[in-house]
Every structure is written in structure tokens, then in C-alpha cells.
Amino acid sequence: MNPMMAELKDTLADILNRVELNFDPVEQVILAAELNTAFLAAQNEVAEARRRAVRTLRMQGWGLREIGDATNMSHQRVSQIEMGADRKEKTSK
């Protein structure tokens, strides 16, 4: 696993642990909602970065199948990402 991903996984586990250790259910609900909003915002930023990376590769002459093979995605999925179809921004309710 990528060191940055391992660190993120540990950080998320720590945050979730803190939510569960907070015994006041009202505080748990509030904190969980705040975390969800932050996670969704981060997810949208990551999706945009991925779209830019795919577009960069396409401008460099890579084909959809080449990108798919290099990233373990289907060429159809790469096309969806390139077109922004995966970016229907998620929002918390």
C-alpha cells in the first residue's frame, strides 16, 4: 500500500474511533455529519484531480485503452472520468 494511503487509512481509523468513543449520542451525530461533509468535499476534489490527470494523459496522446490498462480500469470507465460523468458532486444532507 502506498505510504500516503496507509497514513490516510490510519487517520480515518483514528477519527472513527474518536466518534465511537464519544458517549453522548447527540455529539456523535453532529460529529459524524461534519465528518461526512468533509469526506464528501475531499472525494469531489480527488475526482476532479483524477479527471485532470486523465485529460493530461489524453493530451499527451494516450488512448482510452492505454490509460485503462495502466490504471486497471476499463476504457469505458476512463471515458466516463474524462467526460466528468463521475463528478456529479455528492452532497451531504
Rosetta blueprint (number, residue, H / E / L):
1 M L
2 N L
3 P H
4 M H
5 M H
6 A H
7 E H
8 L H
9 K H
10 D H
11 T H
12 L H
13 A H
14 D H
15 I H
16 L H
17 N H
18 R H
19 V H
20 E H
21 L H
22 N L
23 F L
24 D L
25 P H
26 V H
27 E H
28 Q H
29 V H
30 I H
31 L H
32 A H
33 A H
34 E H
35 L H
36 N H
37 T H
38 A H
39 F H
40 L H
41 A H
42 A H
43 Q H
44 N H
45 E H
46 V H
47 A H
48 E H
49 A H
50 R H
51 R H
52 R H
53 A H
54 V H
55 R H
56 T H
57 L H
58 R H
59 M H
60 Q L
61 G L
62 W L
63 G L
64 L H
65 R H
66 E H
67 I H
68 G H
69 D H
70 A H
71 T H
72 N L
73 M L
74 S L
75 H H
76 Q H
77 R H
78 V H
79 S H
80 Q H
81 I H
82 E H
83 M H
84 G L
85 A L
86 D L
87 R L
88 K L
89 E L
90 K L
91 T L
92 S L
93 K L
